[in-house]
Amino acid sequence: MTSIAERHKYILDNINQKGFVKVADLAEALGVTPTTIRKDLNILESRGALHRAYGSALTSSAPVLDINLNTKRLHHFAEKRRIAQRAVSLVGDNDSVIISSGSTMAVFAENLTPKGRLNVVTPAVNIAMLLGDVPGITVMQLGGILYGNSMCVTGIEAINKLSQIHCSKIFFGVDGIDAEAGITCLAMEEADLTRKMIEVCDMAIVLADSSKIGFKGFSRICQIDEIDVIVTDSGISLESKRKIESLGVRVIVV
């Protein structure tokens, strides 16, 4: 049986190395119950050593991710609003777009005013409700399994429906942008759905505050050079901006 100190050291060593650990993996590796690991994570989070997420933990420098949308939108809200206000200018006249889920995407939807007739496809129930009665906007709500924290549907039903449509652009948020790891999120189901959404669009546009730059999420959506535009805030370093642009991606800083 490992001691508390030994467990804590093992947990922090793994998080610092990988950026992300799962409760189940830690429990198996250390020979203890998931309940014990969750208690350890609570203690380490109270010391500011890590962030808790659903069934997992992240480095303390990582963005706070798997929490209720109403809480999550408060993190870096000023940056999200600037990003959203700039990104809406990328929506064209009489356009058809996909808007993914997430707190930044909700702010984007709140700032969206259609130019002509706008078709919006979304897996996010909150975004569909927000835009559903806006004059000039027609909303297609994807169906599937609803994930409560993000108010987003996932699953094969949503993926299959996407095979029947084509849009000019997808606007989506991410949990991490890293030159090596690529564009990432925490949940594999979200990554699968986002990849399909990118596939049916001509242009992929990422909206992400600068805290996401350099972070590596658990599930890869795509490589950086598979997207077209990143809209972020002035917190991005010049080195990171140049590295991303060298891959052929337009970086818009607000």
CORVENJO-V11743 format. One record per residue. N is the residue number from 1. RES is the residue in one small letter. D_LAST is the distance of its C-alpha to the last C-alpha in Angstrom with 2 decimals. Layout:
n:res:d_last
N:RES:D_LAST
N:RES:D_LAST
This chain:
n:res:d_last
1:m:51.68
2:t:48.71
3:s:48.11
4:i:45.08
5:a:43.95
6:e:44.41
7:r:42.45
8:h:39.55
9:k:39.52
10:y:39.67
11:i:36.80
12:l:34.50
13:d:35.56
14:n:34.70
15:i:31.30
16:n:30.40
17:q:31.67
18:k:30.27
19:g:27.33
20:f:28.98
21:v:32.60
22:k:34.57
23:v:37.18
24:a:39.81
25:d:39.49
26:l:39.79
27:a:42.79
28:e:44.55
29:a:43.93
30:l:45.12
31:g:47.94
32:v:46.97
33:t:46.01
34:p:42.50
35:t:43.24
36:t:43.79
37:i:40.51
38:r:38.62
39:k:40.34
40:d:39.35
41:l:35.69
42:n:35.85
43:i:37.33
44:l:34.78
45:e:31.87
46:s:33.51
47:r:33.44
48:g:29.73
49:a:30.67
50:l:28.98
51:h:27.34
52:r:29.66
53:a:28.85
54:y:31.28
55:g:34.07
56:s:32.10
57:a:30.30
58:l:27.20
59:t:26.44
60:s:25.53
61:s:22.21
62:a:21.30
63:p:19.20
64:v:21.57
65:l:22.17
66:d:25.44
67:i:25.64
68:n:25.94
69:l:22.93
70:n:23.36
71:t:23.10
72:k:20.41
73:r:17.89
74:l:18.27
75:h:16.87
76:h:13.23
77:f:13.32
78:a:10.81
79:e:8.10
80:k:9.83
81:r:9.92
82:r:6.32
83:i:6.32
84:a:9.70
85:q:9.32
86:r:7.32
87:a:9.80
88:v:12.77
89:s:12.68
90:l:13.79
91:v:16.92
92:g:19.73
93:d:22.85
94:n:25.51
95:d:23.53
96:s:24.53
97:v:21.97
98:i:22.16
99:i:20.06
100:s:20.77
101:s:21.28
102:g:19.41
103:s:17.68
104:t:14.16
105:m:16.09
106:a:17.98
107:v:15.04
108:f:14.02
109:a:17.69
110:e:17.88
111:n:15.39
112:l:17.18
113:t:19.46
114:p:21.69
115:k:22.32
116:g:25.99
117:r:27.19
118:l:24.83
119:n:26.26
120:v:24.48
121:v:25.90
122:t:25.02
123:p:26.72
124:a:25.29
125:v:27.85
126:n:25.59
127:i:23.29
128:a:26.47
129:m:27.81
130:l:24.69
131:l:24.66
132:g:28.40
133:d:29.47
134:v:26.65
135:p:28.39
136:g:27.54
137:i:26.40
138:t:28.86
139:v:28.17
140:m:29.88
141:q:30.04
142:l:30.88
143:g:33.84
144:g:34.63
145:i:34.83
146:l:32.58
147:y:30.81
148:g:30.67
149:n:27.82
150:s:25.25
151:m:27.27
152:c:27.07
153:v:30.11
154:t:31.03
155:g:34.14
156:i:36.16
157:e:36.36
158:a:32.64
159:i:32.62
160:n:35.71
161:k:34.36
162:l:31.36
163:s:33.94
164:q:34.89
165:i:31.60
166:h:29.12
167:c:25.57
168:s:23.17
169:k:20.14
170:i:19.53
171:f:16.43
172:f:16.99
173:g:15.94
174:v:17.46
175:d:18.86
176:g:18.54
177:i:17.21
178:d:19.65
179:a:20.93
180:e:24.47
181:a:24.38
182:g:21.90
183:i:20.10
184:t:21.96
185:c:22.76
186:l:25.62
187:a:28.01
188:m:29.91
189:e:30.44
190:e:26.74
191:a:26.31
192:d:29.27
193:l:27.99
194:t:24.49
195:r:26.17
196:k:28.32
197:m:25.51
198:i:23.82
199:e:27.30
200:v:27.76
201:c:24.52
202:d:23.78
203:m:20.11
204:a:18.44
205:i:14.77
206:v:13.58
207:l:11.14
208:a:11.09
209:d:9.75
210:s:10.45
211:s:13.94
212:k:15.00
213:i:14.69
214:g:18.29
215:f:19.91
216:k:22.80
217:g:23.83
218:f:27.43
219:s:27.25
220:r:25.75
221:i:24.28
222:c:24.01
223:q:23.26
224:i:19.81
225:d:21.22
226:e:22.22
227:i:18.77
228:d:16.98
229:v:13.21
230:i:10.88
231:v:7.53
232:t:6.34
233:d:4.79
234:s:5.89
235:g:9.29
236:i:10.06
237:s:12.91
238:l:13.53
239:e:16.60
240:s:15.12
241:k:12.65
242:r:15.75
243:k:17.97
244:i:16.10
245:e:15.83
246:s:19.53
247:l:20.33
248:g:19.29
249:v:16.02
250:r:13.08
251:v:9.86
252:i:6.62
253:v:3.82
254:v:0.00
